[in-house]
């Protein structure tokens, strides 16, 4: 077969291999190399003392069942480098191992690793913090976190895994870690930390990329470590970061990109030409990812590869959840299989699973599979969640049209949509049919598109006005607080972009995937300037955790959101039955207008828990006739 072959179910029946031992399995006495290459005529293994230089040994692999080639090499090969020469009818190629767990500089040569010798101190006893009352997910890029000198991290560790674990001579963590710990988030979602292709690991700190360009799926990224030529250092320092986050009370979610590879001529392609990528009938690669190729999810070995990779990161690195990039290019069947496997291995719901329910363009699916897109959410396990763009756009405005406002910044006719958001979209509005609130990820900003502050600034500026990215304008601060208040009072899981809590700006750069690190970095001086906004987010996080009615994830949770009322454009309210810590009623109102708005409350004695500037209250409400006044550009939460 050549690389235009259309593989089918019959091929999978003959060649699908379900074993978890592909790659190089190393012990002190021997290493077994296994490679799935069903159409190979010959496979040769080359061993190297370093990640550069000439091979010192060459071995021929033997073909076994289901297209698996293998060879056993005696001795201790830990930290020995290797690659393969694969001959097929299409020709002979050299390739790294697509199943490798370690590699050298820039990922071109794989490395044998005895994983038992890569654990940092204490990692054998590492475990995740207890299951939190709510999932508050904080999206963070490793380099963004500590690149700014004001982060408090020494220069040699800035932008690296070590920044998370560094301590000064008195044992104190840097400012950036202190900030993260004090915020109260439950999960840190790290933008891709697997080995990606678009940063030269031998280069300097001026380089930047988000990392959505997979090269070696099961290896940590080398630009984030102190010695990228040593595969063992990659593993140890990545584990050290995760261990530190666990010690500080935060679980770790990994952003995974199984929908495409950076090079179509990847290690997967070189080992099994044509199998791992989707193609149209004319042989052309499909491009539903917008990145030049699509992984053929739905084929047995593509699905096995993704599943085993997820389980590997969960077991070996103690990863606590997975965020799937362009999940709409994967299948419902695969996502449900991943959910089941994680539940079986670690306990029901112990690991988070969620992703983007969209794709950039059409992509040919395998027969009898369905894409994991938004309109198929009802086919997914309730433990597979999706980002809710409808809530995002209702709150702040369309992410693709910079000056189009949402509810908080003057958008009209959005009241009903906002109320659907509050109830977790459980009424099936807009053709969106989640099985439970557990499937909803509520957010108002992420790494893609404009930061929340930049979006608000773009909507607020008039023709010819300077954009107020650097200003501390009261109107924008009020809109920001109201947007956060809304996100934290909607049913579902809560997600925020790192720095949103201190008005993060990228100066209007809406696609900063390869912009300079100075554009992308978290500005720790700005965190000090906008400290009051951070305090408000910190209060919202505590408030959310204290109110069980907002944390419900069951299929019937939306039914407890009652008395939904649109009072006028920009003003809505609703009640939450049995929402408080002891089953009390909650009353929630949003006022996005520029004027006070009075709302009559149901009978009862009400306590203010949060308003537009203070979300840490227990203030008895004194009213005449049970009326409450909601301040302009403000939210209010009452408890009775």
Secondary structure, 3 states (H helix, E strand, C coil): CCCCCCCCHHHHHHHCCCCCCCEEEECCCEEEEEEECCCCCEEEEEEECCCCCCCCEEEECEECHHHEEEEEEECCCCCCEEEEEEEECCEEEEECCCCCCCECHHHCCEECCCHHHCCCCCHHHCCCCCCCCCCEEEEECHHHHHCCHHHCCCHHHCCCCHHHHCECCCCCECHHHHHHHHHCCCEEEECCCEEECCCCCCCCCCCCCCCCCEEEEEEECHHHCCCCCCHHHHHHHHHHHHHHHHHCCCEEEEEECCCCCCCCCCHHHHHCCCCCECECCCCCECCCCCCCCCECCCCHHHHHHHHHHHHHHHHHCCCCEEEECCHHHCEHHHHHHHHHHHHHHHCCCCCEEEECCCCCCCCCCCCCCCECCHHHHHHCCCCCEEECHHHHHHHHCCCCCCCCCCHHHCCCCCHHHHHHHHCCCCCCHHHCCCCCHHHEEECCCCCCCCCHHHHHHHHHCCCCCCCCCCCCCHHHHHHHHHHHHHHHCCCCEEEEECCHHHCCCCCCCCCCCCCCHHHHCCCHHHHHHCHHHHHHHHHHHHHHHHCHHHHCCCCCHHHHEEEEEEEECCEEEEEECCCCCCCCCEEEEEECCCCCEEEECCCCCCEEEECCCCCCCCEECCCCCCEEEECCCEEEEEEC
